Amino acid sequence: MSTIEKSPIYSMSMCSLENFHSCFLNWLGQTYPVETLKIFLPDKNTQNIKFENQVKHSKECVFDLLVTMGNNNNEFLVIENKLKSFPGEEQLTKYSNFFENKKATFILLSLAPEVKLPENWQYLSYKELAKRMHTVFDNTNFTNGYHKYLISDYISVIENLSEEFPQTKSMKYDFYDEKISDDLKDIYIKYKTSELCEYINENTDLSAFVDFRNKQGIVNVLGYKDFVHRITFLIQIQYNEYRYCFMYGDEEDNKLRESIATKLVENDIWFRNCIENYPKARNYESKKFCGYNPNFIYRYQTLENVFGKTKMSDISYQEISEKVNEDIATLIKHKDEIFDIIMDSLG
């Protein structure tokens, strides 16, 4: 490594906040390879240890940390670091399949409670990582006092993170729980949003995906998409809003989009049981719909009203999943009517 590459601060400055921990552990592995390997594989004795991070083998296959080792460089350790998001079994399986017929060990490093993993994956919590780092580095004779301080401080950071992060799975919509400290809210919201999305994907035949905006998690569930007529229906859950969304055309089609949406309401096909007036809505003149450019229109009801609960944190993933599944099943039954409404609106 060059002089600048030996600097932990330089190493971490090259990464986003999301990858901070991977960058630090990569620097640790490059600087103290034998000791760092002991953290992840305590019983392993080997030579030619090489740590790399953000190793890209394909568009869908990027390893957070990859360790190559052995006299013939024919042994591998793959570490997937999931600090803010929920680890999907499909993603992990894809990674392990890449090393099929090779000698490889797979570790999921996560702040979250232990989850179901593919058969050849091991779970390692940040709490356990801190314990192992103590075991290895408390007995290391450092020649560089700065490195000793940095490693000690890093251990302290992940110990505190682990202590504050809930270690049991509630399977509830408690994303914005006031018990979660401000320092952890961003991480917790992103983790829980990903967890709910994964739950819907696993328990229905629907396709759910995650987005984040204004420090809030968004679960999008695709209902129906027609490329020919440029229409998309989806359900969106953001903060305390359960949204029925409709996308059509582009920014120039606002009036036509609102006209189609109004007919969907009148025929009780979409936007059912929602709040009817939105005084602060900007895109649509009637103030009966919300939306944002270029082609998005929606109505919503509060989650508490949808599920008859006094607090969002009382709503279970199962209730949300069943409601979304029911609403989209109803939508699909009306596909022919939707097509007729669009054709009639287009003249």
C-alpha positions as CSV (number, residue, x, y, z in Angstrom):
1,M,0.0,0.0,0.0
2,S,1.1,3.6,-0.6
3,T,1.5,6.0,2.3
4,I,-1.9,7.5,1.9
5,E,-3.6,4.1,1.5
6,K,-2.2,3.1,4.9
7,S,-4.3,5.9,6.5
8,P,-7.5,4.7,8.1
9,I,-9.0,8.1,7.7
10,Y,-8.3,8.0,3.9
11,S,-9.8,4.6,3.6
12,M,-13.0,5.7,5.3
13,S,-13.2,8.9,3.4
14,M,-13.5,6.9,0.2
15,C,-16.8,5.3,1.4
16,S,-20.3,6.5,2.0
17,L,-21.9,6.4,5.4
18,E,-23.6,3.2,4.4
19,N,-20.2,1.5,3.7
20,F,-18.3,3.1,6.6
21,H,-18.0,-0.2,8.6
22,S,-17.0,-2.2,5.5
23,C,-14.3,0.4,4.8
24,F,-13.0,0.3,8.4
25,L,-12.9,-3.5,8.5
26,N,-11.2,-3.6,5.1
27,W,-8.5,-1.2,6.4
28,L,-8.2,-3.3,9.5
29,G,-7.7,-6.4,7.4
30,Q,-5.2,-4.9,5.1
31,T,-3.2,-3.5,8.1
32,Y,-3.5,-6.4,10.5
33,P,-4.5,-9.3,8.2
34,V,-3.8,-12.2,10.6
35,E,-5.5,-10.6,13.6
36,T,-8.5,-9.5,11.5
37,L,-9.0,-12.9,10.0
38,K,-9.0,-14.4,13.6
39,I,-12.0,-12.1,14.3
40,F,-14.1,-13.8,11.6
41,L,-12.5,-17.3,11.6
42,P,-11.0,-17.8,15.1
43,D,-9.7,-21.3,14.3
44,K,-8.2,-20.5,10.9
45,N,-4.5,-20.6,10.4
46,T,-3.4,-19.6,6.8
47,Q,-1.1,-17.5,4.7
48,N,-1.3,-14.9,1.9
49,I,-4.3,-13.1,3.4
50,K,-5.8,-10.4,1.2
51,F,-8.7,-8.2,2.2
52,E,-10.7,-6.3,-0.4
53,N,-14.0,-4.3,-0.2
54,Q,-16.7,-3.5,-2.7
55,V,-15.5,-6.2,-5.1
56,K,-17.6,-6.2,-8.2
57,H,-18.0,-9.4,-10.2
58,S,-21.2,-8.4,-11.9
59,K,-23.9,-5.8,-11.7
60,E,-25.8,-7.9,-9.2
61,C,-22.8,-9.4,-7.4
62,V,-20.8,-6.9,-5.3
63,F,-19.1,-8.3,-2.2
64,D,-18.8,-5.9,0.7
65,L,-15.7,-7.7,2.0
66,L,-13.8,-10.5,0.2
67,V,-10.9,-12.2,1.7
68,T,-8.6,-14.4,-0.4
69,M,-6.2,-16.7,1.4
70,G,-4.2,-19.9,1.3
71,N,-0.9,-20.7,-0.4
72,N,-2.6,-21.0,-3.7
73,N,-5.1,-18.2,-3.1
74,N,-7.8,-20.8,-3.5
75,E,-9.8,-20.1,-0.2
76,F,-12.3,-17.4,0.2
77,L,-14.2,-15.6,3.0
78,V,-17.2,-13.5,1.9
79,I,-18.6,-11.0,4.4
80,E,-21.9,-9.3,3.6
81,N,-22.4,-6.3,5.8
82,K,-26.1,-5.3,6.4
83,L,-26.2,-2.4,8.7
84,K,-29.2,-0.5,7.4
85,S,-31.1,-2.9,5.3
86,F,-32.7,-6.4,5.6
87,P,-30.7,-9.3,4.2
88,G,-32.6,-11.0,1.5
89,E,-32.1,-14.8,1.2
90,E,-32.1,-14.6,-2.6
91,Q,-29.2,-12.1,-2.6
92,L,-27.2,-14.2,-0.2
93,T,-27.8,-17.4,-2.3
94,K,-26.7,-15.6,-5.4
95,Y,-23.4,-14.6,-3.7
96,S,-22.7,-18.2,-2.5
97,N,-23.6,-19.6,-5.9
98,F,-20.8,-17.5,-7.4
99,F,-18.3,-19.6,-5.4
100,E,-19.9,-22.9,-6.2
101,N,-17.3,-25.7,-6.2
102,K,-14.8,-23.4,-4.4
103,K,-13.6,-23.5,-0.8
104,A,-15.5,-20.5,0.6
105,T,-17.0,-19.4,3.9
106,F,-19.9,-17.0,4.0
107,I,-20.7,-14.6,6.9
108,L,-23.6,-12.2,7.3
109,L,-22.6,-9.3,9.6
110,S,-25.7,-7.5,10.9
111,L,-26.9,-5.1,13.5
112,A,-30.3,-6.7,13.3
113,P,-31.5,-9.8,15.2
114,E,-30.6,-13.1,13.6
115,V,-32.6,-14.0,10.6
116,K,-33.2,-17.1,8.4
117,L,-30.2,-17.7,6.2
118,P,-29.3,-20.0,3.4
119,E,-27.7,-23.2,4.6
120,N,-24.1,-22.3,3.9
121,W,-24.2,-18.8,5.6
122,Q,-23.2,-17.9,9.1
123,Y,-24.7,-15.0,11.2
124,L,-22.4,-12.7,13.1
125,S,-23.9,-9.8,15.1
126,Y,-22.1,-6.5,15.6
127,K,-22.3,-7.3,19.3
128,E,-20.4,-10.5,18.8
129,L,-18.0,-8.7,16.5
130,A,-17.1,-6.3,19.3
131,K,-16.4,-9.2,21.7
132,R,-14.1,-10.9,19.2
133,M,-12.3,-7.7,18.5
134,H,-11.7,-7.3,22.2
135,T,-10.4,-10.9,22.4
136,V,-7.9,-10.3,19.5
137,F,-6.8,-6.8,19.9
138,D,-6.8,-6.4,23.7
139,N,-3.8,-8.8,23.6
140,T,-2.1,-7.2,20.6
141,N,1.2,-5.3,21.2
142,F,0.7,-2.2,19.0
143,T,3.7,-0.3,17.7
144,N,1.3,2.4,16.5
145,G,-0.6,4.1,19.3
146,Y,-2.9,5.9,16.9
147,H,-4.1,2.6,15.5
148,K,-4.7,1.2,19.0
149,Y,-6.9,4.3,19.8
150,L,-8.9,4.0,16.5
151,I,-9.6,0.3,17.0
152,S,-10.6,0.8,20.7
153,D,-12.9,3.7,19.7
154,Y,-14.4,1.6,16.9
155,I,-15.1,-1.3,19.3
156,S,-16.8,1.2,21.6
157,V,-19.0,2.6,18.8
158,I,-20.3,-0.8,17.7
159,E,-20.8,-1.9,21.3
160,N,-23.0,1.2,21.9
161,L,-24.9,0.6,18.6
162,S,-25.6,-2.9,19.6
163,E,-26.8,-2.0,23.1
164,E,-29.3,0.5,21.7
165,F,-30.6,-1.5,18.7
166,P,-33.6,-3.8,19.5
167,Q,-32.5,-7.4,19.5
168,T,-35.9,-9.0,19.2
169,K,-38.1,-9.0,16.1
170,S,-41.4,-7.3,16.8
171,M,-42.9,-7.9,13.3
172,K,-44.9,-4.7,13.9
173,Y,-45.0,-1.3,12.2
174,D,-43.0,0.3,15.0
175,F,-40.7,2.1,12.5
176,Y,-41.0,5.5,14.3
177,D,-40.9,4.2,17.9
178,E,-40.0,7.0,20.2
179,K,-37.9,4.6,22.3
180,I,-35.3,4.5,19.5
181,S,-32.6,7.1,20.0
182,D,-32.1,9.9,17.4
183,D,-28.7,8.5,16.5
184,L,-30.2,5.1,15.5
185,K,-33.5,6.2,13.9
186,D,-32.2,6.4,10.4
187,I,-30.6,2.9,10.6
188,Y,-33.7,1.5,12.4
189,I,-36.2,2.9,9.9
190,K,-34.3,1.6,6.9
191,Y,-33.9,-1.8,8.5
192,K,-37.6,-2.1,9.4
193,T,-38.8,-0.8,6.0
194,S,-36.6,-3.5,4.3
195,E,-37.9,-6.1,6.7
196,L,-41.6,-5.3,5.9
197,C,-40.9,-5.3,2.2
198,E,-39.2,-8.8,2.5
199,Y,-42.2,-10.0,4.6
200,I,-44.7,-9.0,1.9
201,N,-42.5,-10.6,-0.8
202,E,-42.3,-13.9,1.1
203,N,-45.9,-14.1,2.1
204,T,-47.7,-13.0,-1.1
205,D,-47.2,-13.4,-4.8
206,L,-46.7,-9.6,-5.0
207,S,-43.6,-7.6,-5.8
208,A,-42.6,-5.1,-3.1
209,F,-39.6,-2.7,-3.2
210,V,-38.2,-0.1,-0.9
211,D,-37.5,3.6,-1.3
212,F,-36.4,6.3,1.2
213,R,-37.4,9.9,1.2
214,N,-37.2,12.7,3.8
215,K,-35.9,10.3,6.4
216,Q,-38.9,8.1,6.0
217,G,-39.1,4.6,4.6
218,I,-41.4,3.8,1.7
219,V,-42.8,0.4,0.9
220,N,-44.0,0.2,-2.7
221,V,-46.2,-2.8,-3.8
222,L,-46.8,-3.1,-7.5
223,G,-50.4,-3.9,-8.3
224,Y,-50.7,-3.8,-12.0
225,K,-48.7,-2.3,-14.9
226,D,-49.6,-1.9,-18.6
227,F,-46.7,-0.6,-20.7
228,V,-48.9,-0.1,-23.8
229,H,-51.3,2.3,-22.1
230,R,-48.6,3.7,-19.8
231,I,-50.5,3.0,-16.6
232,T,-49.3,1.7,-13.3
233,F,-51.2,0.9,-10.1
234,L,-49.4,0.5,-6.8
235,I,-49.9,0.7,-3.1
236,Q,-47.4,2.8,-1.1
237,I,-46.9,2.9,2.6
238,Q,-45.0,5.9,4.0
239,Y,-45.0,7.0,7.6
240,N,-48.7,6.9,8.7
241,E,-50.2,6.9,5.1
242,Y,-51.6,3.9,3.3
243,R,-51.7,5.2,-0.3
244,Y,-53.6,4.0,-3.4
245,C,-51.4,5.3,-6.3
246,F,-52.0,5.6,-10.0
247,M,-49.4,6.6,-12.6
248,Y,-50.3,7.7,-16.1
249,G,-48.6,9.6,-18.9
250,D,-46.4,12.5,-18.1
251,E,-46.6,16.0,-16.6
252,E,-48.7,17.3,-19.5
253,D,-51.4,14.7,-18.7
254,N,-52.4,16.0,-15.2
255,K,-56.0,16.8,-16.2
256,L,-56.5,13.6,-18.0
257,R,-54.9,11.6,-15.2
258,E,-57.2,13.3,-12.7
259,S,-60.2,12.6,-14.9
260,I,-59.3,8.8,-15.0
261,A,-58.7,8.7,-11.3
262,T,-62.0,10.4,-10.6
263,K,-63.8,7.7,-12.7
264,L,-61.9,5.0,-10.8
265,V,-63.3,6.5,-7.5
266,E,-66.8,6.7,-8.9
267,N,-66.7,3.1,-9.9
268,D,-65.3,2.0,-6.6
269,I,-62.3,0.4,-8.3
270,W,-59.4,2.2,-6.7
271,F,-58.8,4.9,-4.1
272,R,-61.4,3.3,-1.9
273,N,-62.2,4.5,1.7
274,C,-59.7,7.3,1.5
275,I,-59.6,10.9,2.7
276,E,-61.6,12.9,0.1
277,N,-60.1,16.4,0.3
278,Y,-56.5,17.5,0.4
279,P,-56.4,21.3,0.8
280,K,-52.6,21.4,0.5
281,A,-52.4,19.3,-2.7
282,R,-50.6,21.2,-5.5
283,N,-50.8,19.2,-8.7
284,Y,-54.5,18.6,-9.0
285,E,-57.0,21.5,-9.2
286,S,-59.9,19.7,-7.5
287,K,-57.9,19.2,-4.3
288,K,-59.3,15.6,-4.2
289,F,-56.0,14.0,-5.0
290,C,-52.4,14.3,-4.0
291,G,-49.5,13.8,-6.3
292,Y,-46.1,14.7,-7.6
293,N,-44.5,15.1,-11.0
294,P,-44.2,13.9,-13.6
295,N,-47.1,11.3,-13.5
296,F,-48.1,10.4,-9.9
297,I,-51.5,10.7,-8.4
298,Y,-52.7,9.2,-5.1
299,R,-55.2,9.2,-2.3
300,Y,-54.5,7.9,1.2
301,Q,-56.0,6.9,4.5
302,T,-54.1,6.9,7.8
303,L,-52.8,3.5,8.8
304,E,-54.5,3.8,12.2
305,N,-57.9,4.3,10.4
306,V,-57.2,1.5,7.9
307,F,-56.5,-1.0,10.6
308,G,-58.6,0.4,13.4
309,K,-55.6,0.9,15.8
310,T,-54.8,3.8,18.0
311,K,-51.0,3.5,17.3
312,M,-49.1,2.6,14.2
313,S,-46.8,0.3,16.4
314,D,-49.8,-1.9,17.1
315,I,-50.2,-2.9,13.4
316,S,-48.6,-6.2,12.5
317,Y,-46.8,-7.1,9.3
318,Q,-49.3,-9.8,8.7
319,E,-52.2,-7.3,8.8
320,I,-50.5,-5.0,6.3
321,S,-49.6,-7.9,4.0
322,E,-53.1,-9.3,4.0
323,K,-54.6,-5.9,3.4
324,V,-52.3,-5.1,0.5
325,N,-52.9,-8.6,-1.0
326,E,-56.7,-8.1,-0.7
327,D,-56.7,-4.6,-2.3
328,I,-54.6,-5.7,-5.3
329,A,-56.7,-8.8,-5.8
330,T,-59.7,-6.5,-6.0
331,L,-57.9,-4.3,-8.5
332,I,-57.0,-7.2,-10.8
333,K,-60.6,-8.3,-10.9
334,H,-61.5,-4.9,-12.5
335,K,-58.9,-4.9,-15.2
336,D,-61.4,-4.9,-18.0
337,E,-63.4,-2.0,-16.4
338,I,-60.1,-0.1,-16.0
339,F,-59.3,-0.5,-19.7
340,D,-62.8,0.7,-20.6
341,I,-62.4,3.8,-18.4
342,I,-59.1,4.7,-20.0
343,M,-60.3,4.2,-23.6
344,D,-63.4,6.3,-22.8
345,S,-61.3,9.1,-21.3
346,L,-59.0,9.1,-24.3
347,G,-62.0,9.6,-26.5
